[in-house]
Amino acid sequence: MQPQPQPRSAQTDRVRTVSEINAEARFLIEERFRRVWIEGEISNFRPYASGHWYFTLQDDRAQLRCVMFSSANRFVRFRPSNGLSVVTRGRLSIYEGRGSFQAIVDHIEPAGEGALRAALEKLKARLAAQGLFDETRKRDLPSFPRHVAVISSRAGAALRDVIAVIRRRFPCIRVTCFDVAVQGFEAEGEIIAAFDRAEFMRHPPDVIVLTRGGGSLEDLAAFNLESVARRIAAARIPVVSAVGHETDVTIADFVADRRAPTPSAAAEMVTPDRLDVENRLRRVEDALVARIRTRLDVDQRLLGATTQRLVHPGRTVEQRMLRTDELGERLLGAMSANLARSRTNLLHRVQLLARCNPAARLAPARERVVRATSRLRTGAAKTAERAEARLATLSRALNAVSPLATLARGFAIVAKPDDSHWGQPVVSVSSVERGDTIVAHLADGAIHANVEGTDTHSPKDGE
């Protein structure tokens, strides 16, 4: 028995058209899968005359239709083919006309580049965190460089493009080429050595252009190395990076002071346009000539006005001559008057000098000196005579009371010896004791003796 169909609700079970279902499904899928990376193997690859690519991505269990429009695939650097493993980036959608589920691809690369790109993104994030990409550390390019160094492969078209543009735009610029490997094992060391050689030239360049043509991610690996990035950051000369085509972006582009989308654009970036410079110089020349003419007109009008106010120099000379004669006469009169005053003053000084002549006062002074000398001699003789008479009187009086005269008459001075010459005089027998040492001073010497005893008596007992 077959199940009976349930009745349809008018509100919840609205009938939709196929186009409505496909449109709603397309909206939901695109909203959910705006940007996805898909890895698979290409099959049924079909390039159309419009430039669009249609192909299928498959693995061992499923398939997915893909389309890559010409606006996106024109930047792809390789030709996809059946059996090639690739990694794509895009959005999922539905082609409403057929109701087919598909991926709209905007980027495609060989599957081996996936791990390389992941490592590249990790290195780029680390260098950015260290400040190597900061705009504040990047320098301005010189407006008029005299010397440009180009680091590239001599066999590559990039070098020829740079030189051709420089020769066309400003042929007087000196160009030095450093031939290096731009891919492979030798590229890293040769690029770093080229920077060293450029900086240590006798006349270093004003700017360095690091360039090569386009290629795959593996081909551009040397320009994504950390050592190359740090050497660019340490360069003492401004660096312009022009690696690959406009869509190729390397770490060297982030570290360099400027990034150019192509080698030719790098050459235009570092060189002024000769025609533009000539036009600018012509405009400056025209402006300068106009200012000079304006200034000359102003100066001519000023000169005319000044000329009208000028006095003929002959008249000025006449006035100066008259003034000179007048000043000459006044000068002669002043000199004569000054000379007369000087002569009168000189005569007065001579008369004063004559009155003060020392010769007239010298004779009386000599006479006074002679008289004073005579009086001095007479007074000195009398003073000496009086002094001699008084000395004799004092000598006789002193001799009368002198102890020496008493000693000469047979007397002696008894004293107890001490540190003085005479010692301590003994004036009483009570001042000595038996055994004391005494000294008897006589007129011609002294007698030393010891006291054996003392006797006391009054003057009457001694008579």
Beta strands, then each sheet from edge to edge (+ up, - down):
strand 1: 36-47
strand 2: 53-58
strand 3: 63-68
strand 4: 85-95
strand 5: 100-110
strand 6: 147-152
strand 7: 174-179
strand 8: 207-212
strand 9: 239-243
strand 10: 258-259
strand 11: 413-416
strand 12: 424-425
strand 13: 437-442
strand 14: 445-450
sheet 1: 1+ 2- 3+ 5+ 4- 1+
sheet 2: 7+ 6+ 8+ 9+ 10+
sheet 3: 12+ 11- 13+ 14-
end
